[in-house]
Structures are given as C-alpha cells and as structure tokens.
Amino acid sequence: MTTSVMPKPQLALTVAQAVALTMLRDGYRQRQITFRTGTEPNDLYRLAALHDITAPHGTVEGHNCHEARDEDPCTTCTRAHGRAHAREYAQRRRTVGALPRALRPRGRKIRRAVR
C-alpha cells in the first residue's frame, strides 16, 4: 500500500474557536480569551498547533504554544513562563497568610510574605 500525498483536511472551526485563535495571535491573554469565547485552554493551544498559529513571543501564551507543538521554547518565552509561575506562587503564598486562623493548614509553620 502506498501512502496518500494529499494532506489531511483540517477540521472546520466554530466561530468562537476562530475568534479565540485570532485573539491568541493578537496577543490577548489566556484568561481573556477563555472569558470572551468560552474556549478551554487545552483546546485553544491544540487548535493553535493544528492551524499553525502562534502567540507573540515573550508571553506565557507563547510558551504554551511551544509546548503544544512539542518543541523547545525560545528563551524569551521561557523567561515569561518563569515570571508568571513566580507571580502565581507569590500570590498563593500571600493568600495563605491572609486566611483566618481556623482555616489555615495545620502541622507546619506558615511563612509570611515580607512586604
């Protein structure tokens, strides 16, 4: 048997998916895209990889586009992803200390963020 030289046709996009991919290409953040179009993040990056659409480099979304394509991210995208991860960790660290004492986790001492 021989393999076909004809490329596989791409799946048709819904209006919301097309708008989400356009917003991703234009530099909107994942939260804004999900809020406005209802497209889940996993679907967004999978569709972006299928349709060869990338987010701007140096953003967290650009890093996620690299990961969806199974390629090594560029240095600017890696730095952006590291900054976002550090910011998320810092926000989580601050909010645990702000919890009422009854809701705080027990068994370990909680460090407070230095401001």
C-alpha positions as CSV (number, residue, x, y, z in Angstrom):
1,M,0.0,0.0,0.0
2,T,1.1,3.5,-0.7
3,T,0.5,6.5,1.5
4,S,-1.5,9.3,0.2
5,V,0.3,12.5,-0.8
6,M,-2.9,14.6,-0.3
7,P,-2.8,16.4,3.0
8,K,-5.5,15.7,5.6
9,P,-8.2,18.4,5.6
10,Q,-8.3,20.5,8.7
11,L,-11.4,20.4,10.8
12,A,-13.8,23.3,10.4
13,L,-13.6,25.8,13.3
14,T,-16.6,27.2,15.1
15,V,-17.0,31.0,15.3
16,A,-15.9,31.0,18.9
17,Q,-12.7,28.9,18.1
18,A,-11.8,31.2,15.2
19,V,-12.2,34.3,17.3
20,A,-10.1,32.6,20.1
21,L,-7.3,31.9,17.7
22,T,-7.4,35.4,16.3
23,M,-7.3,36.8,19.8
24,L,-4.3,34.5,20.7
25,R,-2.4,35.7,17.6
26,D,-3.2,39.3,18.5
27,G,-1.6,39.0,22.0
28,Y,-4.6,38.6,24.3
29,R,-4.1,36.6,27.5
30,Q,-5.5,33.2,28.1
31,R,-7.9,34.3,30.8
32,Q,-9.4,37.0,28.5
33,I,-9.7,34.5,25.6
34,T,-11.4,31.9,27.8
35,F,-13.8,34.5,29.3
36,R,-14.8,36.0,26.0
37,T,-15.1,32.9,23.8
38,G,-15.6,30.0,26.2
39,T,-12.8,28.0,24.6
40,E,-10.9,25.9,27.1
41,P,-7.1,26.4,27.4
42,N,-6.3,22.9,26.3
43,D,-8.4,23.2,23.2
44,L,-7.0,26.6,22.5
45,Y,-3.4,25.5,22.3
46,R,-4.3,22.3,20.5
47,L,-6.1,24.2,17.8
48,A,-3.3,26.7,17.6
49,A,-0.8,23.9,16.9
50,L,-3.1,22.4,14.3
51,H,-3.6,25.7,12.4
52,D,0.0,27.0,12.8
53,I,-1.0,30.0,14.9
54,T,1.4,31.3,17.5
55,A,1.1,33.8,20.3
56,P,3.6,36.6,20.5
57,H,7.0,35.5,21.7
58,G,7.9,36.6,25.3
59,T,4.5,35.8,26.7
60,V,3.2,32.9,28.7
61,E,0.8,32.1,25.9
62,G,3.8,31.9,23.5
63,H,5.4,29.4,25.8
64,N,2.2,27.3,25.9
65,C,2.1,27.4,22.1
66,H,5.7,26.0,22.0
67,E,4.7,23.2,24.4
68,A,1.6,22.3,22.3
69,R,3.9,21.8,19.3
70,D,6.3,19.7,21.4
71,E,9.2,22.0,20.6
72,D,11.7,23.7,22.9
73,P,10.5,27.2,23.8
74,C,12.6,30.2,22.9
75,T,14.5,32.0,25.6
76,T,12.1,34.9,25.8
77,C,9.0,32.6,26.2
78,T,10.8,30.6,28.9
79,R,11.5,33.8,30.9
80,A,7.9,34.9,30.6
81,H,6.7,31.5,31.8
82,G,9.1,31.6,34.7
83,R,7.9,35.1,35.7
84,A,4.3,34.0,35.6
85,H,5.0,30.9,37.6
86,A,6.8,33.0,40.3
87,R,4.0,35.6,40.4
88,E,1.4,32.8,40.9
89,Y,3.5,31.3,43.6
90,A,3.9,34.6,45.4
91,Q,0.1,35.3,45.2
92,R,-0.6,31.9,46.7
93,R,1.9,32.5,49.4
94,R,0.4,35.8,50.4
95,T,-3.2,34.5,50.5
96,V,-2.5,31.6,52.8
97,G,-1.3,34.0,55.5
98,A,-4.4,36.1,55.0
99,L,-6.7,33.2,55.8
100,P,-8.5,33.2,59.2
101,R,-6.6,31.2,61.8
102,A,-9.3,28.4,61.8
103,L,-8.9,27.8,58.0
104,R,-5.1,27.8,57.9
105,P,-3.3,24.4,57.3
106,R,-2.0,22.8,60.5
107,G,1.1,20.9,61.1
108,R,3.6,23.2,59.6
109,K,4.6,26.8,60.3
110,I,3.4,29.3,57.7
111,R,5.9,31.8,56.4
112,R,4.6,35.3,56.0
113,A,5.5,37.3,52.9
114,V,7.8,40.2,53.6
115,R,6.5,43.5,52.2
